[in-house]
Amino acid sequence: MQLIDPASASSYRMSFTVGEHSPRHLRRITRAYLHLWSLEEVVDAAELAVTELLANVVRHVPDRRCALLLLRLDRGVRIEVSDHWVRMPRHPAPLDRSGEPALDEGGRGLMLVEAVADRWGVVPLPPGGKTVWCECDTRRLAGR
């Protein structure tokens, strides 16, 4: 049996049931892969995105089952969290006149994802469920 060298792999995928401590462990995995892929500059943003996307599974998916995909891109990394719960996430709450989020707590995690990622979205999965994804670009390619 031949083992795959993680540094030469362009993706990492894992299916699991999210527990209370899962985000911490998956942040470590995310960090390790990003370092192997020489994407150190997106580590903080990617770790926060992974944490928030998994927290949404803990909060909203009854069986807490999901899949995580880290996909190395030429411009950075794409993070996907998929589940089979039919309810779609709400878009981040709009800001009120003071520039603060409205009092509604829904969508706060996605607001953080929107703040740290260059792109994000939701793709419905047939027959039910969804993939929530985001992409974090490196500065040299994103023009930051």
N, CA, C and O atoms as CSV, one atom per row, in Angstrom:
chain,resi,resn,atom,element,x,y,z
A,1,MET,N,N,0.837,-1.172,0.000
A,1,MET,CA,C,0.000,0.000,0.000
A,1,MET,C,C,0.888,1.244,0.000
A,1,MET,O,O,1.828,1.351,0.788
A,2,GLN,N,N,0.575,2.181,-0.898
A,2,GLN,CA,C,1.352,3.407,-0.993
A,2,GLN,C,C,0.607,4.534,-0.281
A,2,GLN,O,O,-0.579,4.755,-0.527
A,3,LEU,N,N,1.303,5.237,0.595
A,3,LEU,CA,C,0.707,6.363,1.299
A,3,LEU,C,C,0.860,7.625,0.468
A,3,LEU,O,O,1.841,7.791,-0.256
A,4,ILE,N,N,-0.113,8.507,0.578
A,4,ILE,CA,C,-0.065,9.778,-0.138
A,4,ILE,C,C,0.627,10.806,0.741
A,4,ILE,O,O,0.296,10.953,1.917
A,5,ASP,N,N,1.573,11.505,0.176
A,5,ASP,CA,C,2.253,12.588,0.880
A,5,ASP,C,C,1.303,13.786,0.922
A,5,ASP,O,O,0.936,14.299,-0.135
A,6,PRO,N,N,0.887,14.253,2.119
A,6,PRO,CA,C,-0.049,15.376,2.195
A,6,PRO,C,C,0.445,16.623,1.476
A,6,PRO,O,O,-0.365,17.393,0.960
A,7,ALA,N,N,1.751,16.837,1.431
A,7,ALA,CA,C,2.280,18.031,0.766
A,7,ALA,C,C,2.022,18.003,-0.734
A,7,ALA,O,O,1.916,19.055,-1.364
A,8,SER,N,N,1.921,16.809,-1.312
A,8,SER,CA,C,1.674,16.715,-2.748
A,8,SER,C,C,0.181,16.614,-3.064
A,8,SER,O,O,-0.209,16.732,-4.226
A,9,ALA,N,N,-0.639,16.403,-2.071
A,9,ALA,CA,C,-2.085,16.335,-2.281
A,9,ALA,C,C,-2.635,17.746,-2.455
A,9,ALA,O,O,-2.132,18.694,-1.853
A,10,SER,N,N,-3.654,17.877,-3.267
A,10,SER,CA,C,-4.241,19.197,-3.482
A,10,SER,C,C,-5.540,19.378,-2.710
A,10,SER,O,O,-6.200,20.410,-2.829
A,11,SER,N,N,-5.909,18.368,-1.916
A,11,SER,CA,C,-7.138,18.502,-1.133
A,11,SER,C,C,-7.090,17.611,0.106
A,11,SER,O,O,-6.301,16.672,0.205
A,12,TYR,N,N,-7.956,17.945,1.026
A,12,TYR,CA,C,-8.160,17.147,2.234
A,12,TYR,C,C,-9.660,17.063,2.432
A,12,TYR,O,O,-10.343,18.087,2.416
A,13,ARG,N,N,-10.183,15.858,2.619
A,13,ARG,CA,C,-11.621,15.669,2.813
A,13,ARG,C,C,-11.836,14.746,4.003
A,13,ARG,O,O,-11.131,13.753,4.183
A,14,MET,N,N,-12.838,15.103,4.817
A,14,MET,CA,C,-13.173,14.273,5.967
A,14,MET,C,C,-14.666,14.399,6.239
A,14,MET,O,O,-15.210,15.503,6.239
A,15,SER,N,N,-15.328,13.269,6.470
A,15,SER,CA,C,-16.730,13.252,6.891
A,15,SER,C,C,-16.770,12.834,8.346
A,15,SER,O,O,-16.037,11.933,8.753
A,16,PHE,N,N,-17.619,13.476,9.137
A,16,PHE,CA,C,-17.628,13.223,10.573
A,16,PHE,C,C,-18.881,13.806,11.210
A,16,PHE,O,O,-19.652,14.524,10.574
A,17,THR,N,N,-19.060,13.477,12.478
A,17,THR,CA,C,-20.087,14.096,13.306
A,17,THR,C,C,-19.381,15.124,14.179
A,17,THR,O,O,-18.445,14.794,14.908
A,18,VAL,N,N,-19.832,16.367,14.103
A,18,VAL,CA,C,-19.175,17.461,14.822
A,18,VAL,C,C,-19.492,17.371,16.300
A,18,VAL,O,O,-20.657,17.299,16.690
A,19,GLY,N,N,-18.457,17.374,17.121
A,19,GLY,CA,C,-18.601,17.456,18.566
A,19,GLY,C,C,-18.211,18.842,19.034
A,19,GLY,O,O,-17.801,19.685,18.237
A,20,GLU,N,N,-18.336,19.069,20.305
A,20,GLU,CA,C,-18.026,20.392,20.859
A,20,GLU,C,C,-16.570,20.790,20.632
A,20,GLU,O,O,-16.275,21.978,20.497
A,21,HIS,N,N,-15.663,19.831,20.586
A,21,HIS,CA,C,-14.244,20.143,20.431
A,21,HIS,C,C,-13.736,19.944,19.007
A,21,HIS,O,O,-12.555,20.162,18.737
A,22,SER,N,N,-14.607,19.536,18.104
A,22,SER,CA,C,-14.187,19.295,16.718
A,22,SER,C,C,-13.570,20.513,16.048
A,22,SER,O,O,-12.552,20.374,15.370
A,23,PRO,N,N,-14.149,21.709,16.212
A,23,PRO,CA,C,-13.534,22.857,15.529
A,23,PRO,C,C,-12.067,23.061,15.896
A,23,PRO,O,O,-11.258,23.406,15.035
A,24,ARG,N,N,-11.719,22.854,17.149
A,24,ARG,CA,C,-10.327,23.025,17.567
A,24,ARG,C,C,-9.419,22.052,16.815
A,24,ARG,O,O,-8.364,22.446,16.317
A,25,HIS,N,N,-9.822,20.794,16.733
A,25,HIS,CA,C,-9.006,19.791,16.047
A,25,HIS,C,C,-8.926,20.076,14.546
A,25,HIS,O,O,-7.876,19.904,13.926
A,26,LEU,N,N,-10.038,20.511,13.976
A,26,LEU,CA,C,-10.045,20.776,12.538
A,26,LEU,C,C,-9.310,22.063,12.185
A,26,LEU,O,O,-8.820,22.198,11.064
A,27,ARG,N,N,-9.222,23.004,13.111
A,27,ARG,CA,C,-8.361,24.178,12.896
A,27,ARG,C,C,-6.903,23.734,12.789
A,27,ARG,O,O,-6.156,24.231,11.945
A,28,ARG,N,N,-6.506,22.803,13.642
A,28,ARG,CA,C,-5.123,22.294,13.591
A,28,ARG,C,C,-4.838,21.601,12.260
A,28,ARG,O,O,-3.779,21.796,11.666
A,29,ILE,N,N,-5.781,20.799,11.803
A,29,ILE,CA,C,-5.624,20.120,10.513
A,29,ILE,C,C,-5.544,21.150,9.393
A,29,ILE,O,O,-4.696,21.048,8.507
A,30,THR,N,N,-6.429,22.140,9.437
A,30,THR,CA,C,-6.425,23.202,8.425
A,30,THR,C,C,-5.077,23.906,8.405
A,30,THR,O,O,-4.480,24.092,7.344
A,31,ARG,N,N,-4.605,24.294,9.574
A,31,ARG,CA,C,-3.313,24.982,9.685
A,31,ARG,C,C,-2.191,24.113,9.108
A,31,ARG,O,O,-1.342,24.604,8.364
A,32,ALA,N,N,-2.191,22.831,9.450
A,32,ALA,CA,C,-1.132,21.934,8.973
A,32,ALA,C,C,-1.130,21.840,7.447
A,32,ALA,O,O,-0.071,21.923,6.824
A,33,TYR,N,N,-2.303,21.669,6.843
A,33,TYR,CA,C,-2.361,21.586,5.384
A,33,TYR,C,C,-1.954,22.897,4.732
A,33,TYR,O,O,-1.236,22.888,3.731
A,34,LEU,N,N,-2.394,24.018,5.274
A,34,LEU,CA,C,-2.028,25.302,4.675
A,34,LEU,C,C,-0.524,25.540,4.755
A,34,LEU,O,O,0.063,26.101,3.830
A,35,HIS,N,N,0.098,25.123,5.841
A,35,HIS,CA,C,1.560,25.226,5.930
A,35,HIS,C,C,2.232,24.309,4.909
A,35,HIS,O,O,3.186,24.716,4.247
A,36,LEU,N,N,1.743,23.078,4.778
A,36,LEU,CA,C,2.306,22.156,3.784
A,36,LEU,C,C,2.177,22.705,2.367
A,36,LEU,O,O,3.039,22.473,1.519
A,37,TRP,N,N,1.082,23.439,2.117
A,37,TRP,CA,C,0.829,23.996,0.788
A,37,TRP,C,C,1.453,25.384,0.608
A,37,TRP,O,O,1.221,26.039,-0.408
A,38,SER,N,N,2.240,25.835,1.586
A,38,SER,CA,C,2.872,27.171,1.544
A,38,SER,C,C,1.841,28.290,1.413
A,38,SER,O,O,2.044,29.258,0.681
A,39,LEU,N,N,0.736,28.138,2.134
A,39,LEU,CA,C,-0.327,29.151,2.142
A,39,LEU,C,C,-0.464,29.764,3.534
A,39,LEU,O,O,-1.572,29.998,4.016
A,40,GLU,N,N,0.672,30.019,4.169
A,40,GLU,CA,C,0.671,30.522,5.544
A,40,GLU,C,C,-0.114,31.814,5.710
A,40,GLU,O,O,-0.716,32.043,6.759
A,41,GLU,N,N,-0.113,32.661,4.685
A,41,GLU,CA,C,-0.755,33.963,4.844
A,41,GLU,C,C,-2.281,33.898,4.940
A,41,GLU,O,O,-2.911,34.888,5.314
A,42,VAL,N,N,-2.883,32.765,4.613
A,42,VAL,CA,C,-4.337,32.657,4.748
A,42,VAL,C,C,-4.746,31.794,5.940
A,42,VAL,O,O,-5.930,31.506,6.116
A,43,VAL,N,N,-3.782,31.382,6.757
A,43,VAL,CA,C,-4.082,30.489,7.883
A,43,VAL,C,C,-5.117,31.095,8.826
A,43,VAL,O,O,-6.100,30.432,9.157
A,44,ASP,N,N,-4.923,32.330,9.263
A,44,ASP,CA,C,-5.851,32.925,10.235
A,44,ASP,C,C,-7.267,33.002,9.686
A,44,ASP,O,O,-8.222,32.624,10.364
A,45,ALA,N,N,-7.402,33.491,8.458
A,45,ALA,CA,C,-8.727,33.607,7.847
A,45,ALA,C,C,-9.368,32.234,7.669
A,45,ALA,O,O,-10.554,32.059,7.948
A,46,ALA,N,N,-8.587,31.265,7.206
A,46,ALA,CA,C,-9.123,29.922,6.972
A,46,ALA,C,C,-9.533,29.246,8.277
A,46,ALA,O,O,-10.574,28.590,8.334
A,47,GLU,N,N,-8.725,29.400,9.325
A,47,GLU,CA,C,-9.081,28.805,10.619
A,47,GLU,C,C,-10.382,29.402,11.150
A,47,GLU,O,O,-11.233,28.674,11.661
A,48,LEU,N,N,-10.541,30.717,11.034
A,48,LEU,CA,C,-11.776,31.352,11.497
A,48,LEU,C,C,-12.966,30.873,10.675
A,48,LEU,O,O,-14.031,30.597,11.226
A,49,ALA,N,N,-12.791,30.773,9.365
A,49,ALA,CA,C,-13.873,30.300,8.506
A,49,ALA,C,C,-14.274,28.868,8.855
A,49,ALA,O,O,-15.462,28.568,8.963
A,50,VAL,N,N,-13.295,27.987,9.032
A,50,VAL,CA,C,-13.592,26.597,9.412
A,50,VAL,C,C,-14.357,26.570,10.732
A,50,VAL,O,O,-15.347,25.850,10.861
A,51,THR,N,N,-13.906,27.344,11.703
A,51,THR,CA,C,-14.568,27.387,13.010
A,51,THR,C,C,-16.020,27.814,12.873
A,51,THR,O,O,-16.907,27.179,13.443
A,52,GLU,N,N,-16.273,28.876,12.130
A,52,GLU,CA,C,-17.639,29.394,11.997
A,52,GLU,C,C,-18.529,28.449,11.202
A,52,GLU,O,O,-19.691,28.253,11.560
A,53,LEU,N,N,-18.013,27.866,10.139
A,53,LEU,CA,C,-18.830,26.939,9.347
A,53,LEU,C,C,-19.183,25.692,10.150
A,53,LEU,O,O,-20.301,25.187,10.047
A,54,LEU,N,N,-18.246,25.192,10.946
A,54,LEU,CA,C,-18.548,24.033,11.793
A,54,LEU,C,C,-19.466,24.408,12.947
A,54,LEU,O,O,-20.304,23.602,13.351
A,55,ALA,N,N,-19.324,25.612,13.482
A,55,ALA,CA,C,-20.232,26.064,14.547
A,55,ALA,C,C,-21.665,26.110,14.032
A,55,ALA,O,O,-22.601,25.823,14.778
A,56,ASN,N,N,-21.844,26.467,12.765
A,56,ASN,CA,C,-23.192,26.461,12.193
A,56,ASN,C,C,-23.763,25.050,12.143
A,56,ASN,O,O,-24.961,24.860,12.351
A,57,VAL,N,N,-22.924,24.065,11.872
A,57,VAL,CA,C,-23.391,22.674,11.884
A,57,VAL,C,C,-23.815,22.290,13.298
A,57,VAL,O,O,-24.874,21.691,13.486
A,58,VAL,N,N,-23.004,22.626,14.284
A,58,VAL,CA,C,-23.339,22.309,15.682
A,58,VAL,C,C,-24.673,22.948,16.058
A,58,VAL,O,O,-25.506,22.308,16.699
A,59,ARG,N,N,-24.879,24.201,15.664
A,59,ARG,CA,C,-26.090,24.934,16.044
A,59,ARG,C,C,-27.336,24.502,15.292
A,59,ARG,O,O,-28.424,24.470,15.865
A,60,HIS,N,N,-27.189,24.165,14.003
A,60,HIS,CA,C,-28.375,24.052,13.159
A,60,HIS,C,C,-28.651,22.675,12.571
A,60,HIS,O,O,-29.767,22.438,12.109
A,61,VAL,N,N,-27.696,21.765,12.565
A,61,VAL,CA,C,-27.902,20.454,11.944
A,61,VAL,C,C,-28.182,19.442,13.052
A,61,VAL,O,O,-27.307,19.178,13.877
A,62,PRO,N,N,-29.397,18.867,13.084
A,62,PRO,CA,C,-29.771,17.995,14.204
A,62,PRO,C,C,-28.804,16.842,14.470
A,62,PRO,O,O,-28.478,16.581,15.628
A,63,ASP,N,N,-28.341,16.151,13.442
A,63,ASP,CA,C,-27.445,15.010,13.698
A,63,ASP,C,C,-25.967,15.407,13.688
A,63,ASP,O,O,-25.101,14.574,13.955
A,64,ARG,N,N,-25.678,16.667,13.384
A,64,ARG,CA,C,-24.320,17.231,13.389
A,64,ARG,C,C,-23.363,16.531,12.424
A,64,ARG,O,O,-22.146,16.650,12.566
A,65,ARG,N,N,-23.895,15.811,11.458
A,65,ARG,CA,C,-23.032,15.143,10.479
A,65,ARG,C,C,-22.716,16.098,9.337
A,65,ARG,O,O,-23.588,16.818,8.849
A,66,CYS,N,N,-21.453,16.091,8.922
A,66,CYS,CA,C,-21.046,16.972,7.831
A,66,CYS,C,C,-19.770,16.441,7.191
A,66,CYS,O,O,-19.191,15.450,7.636
A,67,ALA,N,N,-19.356,17.116,6.154
A,67,ALA,CA,C,-18.087,16.814,5.489
A,67,ALA,C,C,-17.333,18.123,5.315
A,67,ALA,O,O,-17.924,19.156,5.004
A,68,LEU,N,N,-16.034,18.070,5.517
A,68,LEU,CA,C,-15.156,19.217,5.329
A,68,LEU,C,C,-14.246,18.930,4.147
A,68,LEU,O,O,-13.684,17.840,4.033
A,69,LEU,N,N,-14.107,19.907,3.273
A,69,LEU,CA,C,-13.166,19.813,2.159
A,69,LEU,C,C,-12.270,21.045,2.187
A,69,LEU,O,O,-12.756,22.176,2.212
A,70,LEU,N,N,-10.972,20.819,2.185
A,70,LEU,CA,C,-9.984,21.874,1.976
A,70,LEU,C,C,-9.410,21.619,0.591
A,70,LEU,O,O,-8.897,20.534,0.317
A,71,LEU,N,N,-9.495,22.604,-0.271
A,71,LEU,CA,C,-9.048,22.434,-1.650
A,71,LEU,C,C,-8.019,23.509,-1.980
A,71,LEU,O,O,-8.319,24.703,-1.956
A,72,ARG,N,N,-6.829,23.076,-2.283
A,72,ARG,CA,C,-5.774,24.018,-2.661
A,72,ARG,C,C,-6.079,24.559,-4.051
A,72,ARG,O,O,-6.332,23.802,-4.988
A,73,LEU,N,N,-6.050,25.869,-4.167
A,73,LEU,CA,C,-6.272,26.548,-5.439
A,73,LEU,C,C,-4.996,27.285,-5.832
A,73,LEU,O,O,-4.126,27.513,-4.992
A,74,ASP,N,N,-4.883,27.654,-7.092
A,74,ASP,CA,C,-3.732,28.451,-7.517
A,74,ASP,C,C,-3.673,29.772,-6.755
A,74,ASP,O,O,-2.588,30.289,-6.490
A,75,ARG,N,N,-4.828,30.315,-6.407
A,75,ARG,CA,C,-4.884,31.631,-5.759
A,75,ARG,C,C,-5.012,31.558,-4.244
A,75,ARG,O,O,-4.975,32.597,-3.584
A,76,GLY,N,N,-5.162,30.361,-3.665
A,76,GLY,CA,C,-5.335,30.245,-2.217
A,76,GLY,C,C,-5.972,28.925,-1.838
A,76,GLY,O,O,-5.510,27.862,-2.254
A,77,VAL,N,N,-7.035,28.992,-1.047
A,77,VAL,CA,C,-7.702,27.779,-0.572
A,77,VAL,C,C,-9.214,27.964,-0.624
A,77,VAL,O,O,-9.730,29.057,-0.392
A,78,ARG,N,N,-9.908,26.879,-0.931
A,78,ARG,CA,C,-11.370,26.838,-0.868
A,78,ARG,C,C,-11.730,25.905,0.274
A,78,ARG,O,O,-11.173,24.814,0.396
A,79,ILE,N,N,-12.661,26.336,1.107
A,79,ILE,CA,C,-13.141,25.548,2.240
A,79,ILE,C,C,-14.610,25.261,1.992
A,79,ILE,O,O,-15.383,26.174,1.699
A,80,GLU,N,N,-15.003,23.998,2.105
A,80,GLU,CA,C,-16.405,23.621,1.948
A,80,GLU,C,C,-16.837,22.800,3.149
A,80,GLU,O,O,-16.117,21.907,3.596
A,81,VAL,N,N,-18.018,23.108,3.667
A,81,VAL,CA,C,-18.649,22.287,4.697
A,81,VAL,C,C,-20.021,21.912,4.157
A,81,VAL,O,O,-20.848,22.780,3.876
A,82,SER,N,N,-20.255,20.611,4.015
A,82,SER,CA,C,-21.511,20.101,3.462
A,82,SER,C,C,-22.262,19.322,4.521
A,82,SER,O,O,-21.666,18.640,5.355
A,83,ASP,N,N,-23.597,19.433,4.477
A,83,ASP,CA,C,-24.440,18.644,5.375
A,83,ASP,C,C,-25.728,18.295,4.642
A,83,ASP,O,O,-25.970,18.773,3.534
A,84,HIS,N,N,-26.547,17.465,5.262
A,84,HIS,CA,C,-27.790,17.021,4.633
A,84,HIS,C,C,-29.022,17.617,5.289
A,84,HIS,O,O,-30.118,17.077,5.137
A,85,TRP,N,N,-28.870,18.713,6.011
A,85,TRP,CA,C,-29.994,19.403,6.627
A,85,TRP,C,C,-30.586,20.343,5.587
A,85,TRP,O,O,-29.857,21.083,4.927
A,86,VAL,N,N,-31.918,20.315,5.439
A,86,VAL,CA,C,-32.566,21.051,4.352
A,86,VAL,C,C,-32.593,22.561,4.556
A,86,VAL,O,O,-32.677,23.306,3.580
A,87,ARG,N,N,-32.526,23.023,5.778
A,87,ARG,CA,C,-32.598,24.468,6.018
A,87,ARG,C,C,-31.333,25.143,5.496
A,87,ARG,O,O,-30.211,24.729,5.788
A,88,MET,N,N,-31.558,26.199,4.711
A,88,MET,CA,C,-30.442,26.963,4.158
A,88,MET,C,C,-30.034,28.048,5.150
A,88,MET,O,O,-30.879,28.565,5.882
A,89,PRO,N,N,-28.753,28.395,5.183
A,89,PRO,CA,C,-28.314,29.449,6.103
A,89,PRO,C,C,-28.864,30.806,5.677
A,89,PRO,O,O,-29.112,31.062,4.499
A,90,ARG,N,N,-29.044,31.658,6.672
A,90,ARG,CA,C,-29.490,33.019,6.390
A,90,ARG,C,C,-28.284,33.881,6.067
A,90,ARG,O,O,-27.201,33.706,6.624
A,91,HIS,N,N,-28.498,34.806,5.163
A,91,HIS,CA,C,-27.432,35.757,4.831
A,91,HIS,C,C,-27.145,36.603,6.058
A,91,HIS,O,O,-28.049,36.852,6.855
A,92,PRO,N,N,-25.906,37.051,6.229
A,92,PRO,CA,C,-25.586,37.877,7.393
A,92,PRO,C,C,-26.544,39.048,7.550
A,92,PRO,O,O,-26.970,39.654,6.566
A,93,ALA,N,N,-26.877,39.359,8.799
A,93,ALA,CA,C,-27.793,40.457,9.101
A,93,ALA,C,C,-27.226,41.768,8.574
A,93,ALA,O,O,-26.022,42.009,8.664
A,94,PRO,N,N,-28.093,42.616,8.025
A,94,PRO,CA,C,-27.609,43.910,7.538
A,94,PRO,C,C,-27.164,44.800,8.693
A,94,PRO,O,O,-27.559,44.602,9.842
A,95,LEU,N,N,-26.341,45.773,8.363
A,95,LEU,CA,C,-25.895,46.730,9.376
A,95,LEU,C,C,-26.985,47.769,9.617
A,95,LEU,O,O,-27.719,48.133,8.698
A,96,ASP,N,N,-27.085,48.243,10.859
A,96,ASP,CA,C,-28.021,49.331,11.126
A,96,ASP,C,C,-27.332,50.657,10.807
A,96,ASP,O,O,-26.212,50.661,10.297
A,97,ARG,N,N,-27.973,51.759,11.094
A,97,ARG,CA,C,-27.434,53.080,10.731
A,97,ARG,C,C,-26.096,53.384,11.387
A,97,ARG,O,O,-25.308,54.158,10.844
A,98,SER,N,N,-25.827,52.797,12.533
A,98,SER,CA,C,-24.560,53.062,13.222
A,98,SER,C,C,-23.414,52.223,12.665
A,98,SER,O,O,-22.268,52.370,13.090
A,99,GLY,N,N,-23.726,51.343,11.713
A,99,GLY,CA,C,-22.692,50.468,11.172
A,99,GLY,C,C,-22.555,49.173,11.943
A,99,GLY,O,O,-21.704,48.341,11.630
A,100,GLU,N,N,-23.396,49.002,12.956
A,100,GLU,CA,C,-23.386,47.778,13.753
A,100,GLU,C,C,-24.399,46.800,13.179
A,100,GLU,O,O,-25.382,47.222,12.569
A,101,PRO,N,N,-24.179,45.493,13.364
A,101,PRO,CA,C,-25.156,44.514,12.896
A,101,PRO,C,C,-26.490,44.715,13.600
A,101,PRO,O,O,-26.536,45.120,14.762
A,102,ALA,N,N,-27.562,44.432,12.896
A,102,ALA,CA,C,-28.888,44.487,13.500
A,102,ALA,C,C,-28.940,43.502,14.663
A,102,ALA,O,O,-28.100,42.607,14.757
A,103,LEU,N,N,-29.920,43.661,15.546
A,103,LEU,CA,C,-29.983,42.849,16.761
A,103,LEU,C,C,-30.198,41.365,16.508
A,103,LEU,O,O,-29.866,40.545,17.364
A,104,ASP,N,N,-30.740,41.004,15.359
A,104,ASP,CA,C,-30.961,39.599,15.040
A,104,ASP,C,C,-29.624,38.861,15.045
A,104,ASP,O,O,-28.692,39.264,14.351
A,105,GLU,N,N,-29.526,37.781,15.825
A,105,GLU,CA,C,-28.272,37.032,15.954
A,105,GLU,C,C,-28.005,36.120,14.764
A,105,GLU,O,O,-26.862,35.719,14.544
A,106,GLY,N,N,-29.043,35.783,13.987
A,106,GLY,CA,C,-28.872,34.865,12.871
A,106,GLY,C,C,-27.900,35.404,11.837
A,106,GLY,O,O,-27.940,36.585,11.491
A,107,GLY,N,N,-27.038,34.547,11.350
A,107,GLY,CA,C,-26.107,34.930,10.302
A,107,GLY,C,C,-24.815,35.550,10.784
A,107,GLY,O,O,-23.980,35.940,9.968
A,108,ARG,N,N,-24.627,35.653,12.097
A,108,ARG,CA,C,-23.404,36.291,12.607
A,108,ARG,C,C,-22.150,35.518,12.210
A,108,ARG,O,O,-21.140,36.124,11.853
A,109,GLY,N,N,-22.201,34.190,12.267
A,109,GLY,CA,C,-21.039,33.404,11.861
A,109,GLY,C,C,-20.715,33.614,10.392
A,109,GLY,O,O,-19.548,33.714,10.015
A,110,LEU,N,N,-21.751,33.681,9.563
A,110,LEU,CA,C,-21.520,33.925,8.142
A,110,LEU,C,C,-21.027,35.347,7.901
A,110,LEU,O,O,-20.314,35.598,6.930
A,111,MET,N,N,-21.399,36.278,8.773
A,111,MET,CA,C,-20.877,37.636,8.660
A,111,MET,C,C,-19.356,37.625,8.864
A,111,MET,O,O,-18.623,38.335,8.176
A,112,LEU,N,N,-18.897,36.813,9.816
A,112,LEU,CA,C,-17.453,36.681,10.030
A,112,LEU,C,C,-16.778,36.032,8.826
A,112,LEU,O,O,-15.707,36.462,8.398
A,113,VAL,N,N,-17.409,34.999,8.287
A,113,VAL,CA,C,-16.857,34.346,7.097
A,113,VAL,C,C,-16.769,35.359,5.957
A,113,VAL,O,O,-15.757,35.434,5.260
A,114,GLU,N,N,-17.828,36.132,5.774
A,114,GLU,CA,C,-17.834,37.145,4.718
A,114,GLU,C,C,-16.711,38.168,4.926
A,114,GLU,O,O,-16.124,38.655,3.959
A,115,ALA,N,N,-16.420,38.488,6.176
A,115,ALA,CA,C,-15.386,39.484,6.482
A,115,ALA,C,C,-13.973,38.974,6.207
A,115,ALA,O,O,-13.113,39.748,5.788
A,116,VAL,N,N,-13.721,37.687,6.435
A,116,VAL,CA,C,-12.349,37.178,6.293
A,116,VAL,C,C,-12.085,36.496,4.955
A,116,VAL,O,O,-10.928,36.328,4.568
A,117,ALA,N,N,-13.129,36.104,4.249
A,117,ALA,CA,C,-12.960,35.394,2.976
A,117,ALA,C,C,-13.084,36.370,1.807
A,117,ALA,O,O,-13.676,37.442,1.933
A,118,ASP,N,N,-12.526,35.982,0.690
A,118,ASP,CA,C,-12.645,36.796,-0.518
A,118,ASP,C,C,-13.953,36.523,-1.250
A,118,ASP,O,O,-14.472,37.395,-1.946
A,119,ARG,N,N,-14.480,35.327,-1.095
A,119,ARG,CA,C,-15.755,34.935,-1.692
A,119,ARG,C,C,-16.380,33.878,-0.808
A,119,ARG,O,O,-15.672,33.141,-0.122
A,120,TRP,N,N,-17.699,33.798,-0.818
A,120,TRP,CA,C,-18.372,32.706,-0.122
A,120,TRP,C,C,-19.744,32.526,-0.751
A,120,TRP,O,O,-20.248,33.408,-1.446
A,121,GLY,N,N,-20.337,31.371,-0.493
A,121,GLY,CA,C,-21.662,31.114,-1.024
A,121,GLY,C,C,-22.227,29.816,-0.479
A,121,GLY,O,O,-21.615,29.131,0.340
A,122,VAL,N,N,-23.420,29.508,-0.968
A,122,VAL,CA,C,-24.133,28.297,-0.563
A,122,VAL,C,C,-24.637,27.616,-1.827
A,122,VAL,O,O,-25.210,28.263,-2.703
A,123,VAL,N,N,-24.421,26.312,-1.915
A,123,VAL,CA,C,-24.887,25.526,-3.051
A,123,VAL,C,C,-25.818,24.445,-2.516
A,123,VAL,O,O,-25.399,23.638,-1.685
A,124,PRO,N,N,-27.089,24.406,-2.976
A,124,PRO,CA,C,-28.000,23.341,-2.537
A,124,PRO,C,C,-27.531,21.978,-3.055
A,124,PRO,O,O,-26.996,21.869,-4.158
A,125,LEU,N,N,-27.744,20.944,-2.237
A,125,LEU,CA,C,-27.415,19.578,-2.629
A,125,LEU,C,C,-28.708,18.790,-2.784
A,125,LEU,O,O,-29.527,18.767,-1.866
A,126,PRO,N,N,-28.907,18.141,-3.934
A,126,PRO,CA,C,-30.094,17.306,-4.072
A,126,PRO,C,C,-29.895,15.990,-3.331
A,126,PRO,O,O,-28.762,15.509,-3.327
A,127,PRO,N,N,-30.863,15.380,-2.721
A,127,PRO,CA,C,-32.253,15.813,-2.607
A,127,PRO,C,C,-32.480,16.796,-1.466
A,127,PRO,O,O,-33.579,17.333,-1.334
A,128,GLY,N,N,-31.492,17.040,-0.658
A,128,GLY,CA,C,-31.611,18.003,0.435
A,128,GLY,C,C,-30.234,18.236,1.010
A,128,GLY,O,O,-29.351,17.386,0.898
A,129,GLY,N,N,-30.059,19.348,1.605
A,129,GLY,CA,C,-28.769,19.687,2.178
A,129,GLY,C,C,-28.113,20.801,1.397
A,129,GLY,O,O,-28.711,21.400,0.503
A,130,LYS,N,N,-26.868,21.066,1.754
A,130,LYS,CA,C,-26.168,22.175,1.127
A,130,LYS,C,C,-24.674,22.071,1.374
A,130,LYS,O,O,-24.208,21.326,2.236
A,131,THR,N,N,-23.949,22.836,0.593
A,131,THR,CA,C,-22.529,23.070,0.822
A,131,THR,C,C,-22.353,24.565,1.012
A,131,THR,O,O,-22.719,25.358,0.144
A,132,VAL,N,N,-21.791,24.945,2.150
A,132,VAL,CA,C,-21.420,26.338,2.382
A,132,VAL,C,C,-19.918,26.404,2.138
A,132,VAL,O,O,-19.153,25.629,2.713
A,133,TRP,N,N,-19.503,27.327,1.288
A,133,TRP,CA,C,-18.105,27.386,0.883
A,133,TRP,C,C,-17.569,28.806,1.011
A,133,TRP,O,O,-18.325,29.777,1.021
A,134,CYS,N,N,-16.259,28.901,1.106
A,134,CYS,CA,C,-15.595,30.201,1.038
A,134,CYS,C,C,-14.210,29.996,0.449
A,134,CYS,O,O,-13.666,28.892,0.470
A,135,GLU,N,N,-13.654,31.069,-0.071
A,135,GLU,CA,C,-12.308,31.040,-0.627
A,135,GLU,C,C,-11.493,32.168,-0.026
A,135,GLU,O,O,-11.966,33.298,0.096
A,136,CYS,N,N,-10.270,31.850,0.347
A,136,CYS,CA,C,-9.323,32.825,0.893
A,136,CYS,C,C,-8.140,32.892,-0.065
A,136,CYS,O,O,-7.443,31.900,-0.279
A,137,ASP,N,N,-7.925,34.066,-0.633
A,137,ASP,CA,C,-6.841,34.257,-1.594
A,137,ASP,C,C,-5.581,34.746,-0.900
A,137,ASP,O,O,-5.636,35.395,0.144
A,138,THR,N,N,-4.450,34.422,-1.501
A,138,THR,CA,C,-3.198,34.986,-1.011
A,138,THR,C,C,-3.136,36.450,-1.427
A,138,THR,O,O,-3.737,36.836,-2.430
A,139,ARG,N,N,-2.422,37.258,-0.673
A,139,ARG,CA,C,-2.344,38.697,-0.951
A,139,ARG,C,C,-1.711,38.986,-2.310
A,139,ARG,O,O,-2.145,39.887,-3.027
A,140,ARG,N,N,-0.716,38.239,-2.643
A,140,ARG,CA,C,-0.014,38.537,-3.898
A,140,ARG,C,C,-0.931,38.359,-5.101
A,140,ARG,O,O,-0.724,38.988,-6.139
A,141,LEU,N,N,-1.947,37.505,-4.967
A,141,LEU,CA,C,-2.875,37.302,-6.075
A,141,LEU,C,C,-4.164,38.081,-5.894
A,141,LEU,O,O,-4.831,38.410,-6.875
A,142,ALA,N,N,-4.523,38.382,-4.656
A,142,ALA,CA,C,-5.775,39.089,-4.404
A,142,ALA,C,C,-5.606,40.596,-4.531
A,142,ALA,O,O,-6.592,41.330,-4.596
A,143,GLY,N,N,-4.365,41.059,-4.567
A,143,GLY,CA,C,-4.125,42.485,-4.664
A,143,GLY,C,C,-4.440,43.234,-3.385
A,143,GLY,O,O,-4.768,44.420,-3.420
A,144,ARG,N,N,-4.341,42.545,-2.250
A,144,ARG,CA,C,-4.643,43.183,-0.961
A,144,ARG,C,C,-3.483,44.039,-0.526
A,144,ARG,O,O,-3.539,44.662,0.535
